[in-house]
């Protein structure tokens, strides 16, 4: 439900019946001014913008744009690359064999898929599963940055070759950035590693991914003071 739209409907109704003054309380005023209220409404509007987006040609080949899934109050986020045909069909990130592998990866560092809000860097599938083009990445970039703004994660695990193109300039090689900690804002850290789909096709990278996940777990413990 879009809270601001509901409030507008009530205001229009009050105006129609001739009510010029609306009684309220200090608690209601504080709630309407609160950051949580504004964030929830902002997320509603953002989700609708993503689901109806036609900013790039990908809207013509998708079944649906994918907003993401998980706990929007989580301080952990996973950013995948772009939807494959199965994710496009089911309308959610990570399904089937790739989801199974992701769950095992997280379980290895004592975390669960449900601990994260999960989304894609690019919200629509691409023709034939090709990597997204620069125009398509740039069209989706504001959506991802706004998701981060509203959800406010402290730690992000970014999977695959597309997320670095959102956050890093000068197009660095993936081997030069994977496993390293980057700050995308003063209080938000991000670690890049290979996508589960890439791991399935290239088992030789499993050891590198394991090393990256261990670094992610160590940073998680430092940030959240867990044991």
C-alpha angles and dihedrals in degrees: 000000000000103000096197092052090051091051090050090054091054092048091051090049093050090050092051093054091048099253107151100175123048114205114225142160135237090249092056091048091051091049093051090049095044122116092232093056092049092046094051092049091045091053091050091053092043093050091051091048091053095046092051098036120139099168095123137025093264091084087072095059102037127094088208140344113248120230096184136244141245139062112338088196092058119113090213126078136184117204115197127188112252133314120280121212093273093050089047090052096048096035097231138094119257117016134167121357093355091055091050091054093047090053091052091048092053094042088057089063094041096256134115134219087244090062090071142061103229127203142148130254088225114034102208133058119254128230109277091353093284119159112273117262125238093259091054094047092049091050091055098038096087091051093054093045090051091050088055091046094054100036094044101204118189095204131031130193108203117198125202141358100300103065094062088059088061098049109025130063130215092037099261120202113265092235090059095055107031114112093014124118117239129184113223090176133005093271102026121086125190133193123194125212140151122296118248090243090057090049091054090054096039110035090174090079094060093097092051091049090050089054091049092049091051089054089049091052092049091051090046090055092048093050098043099029093232128152 
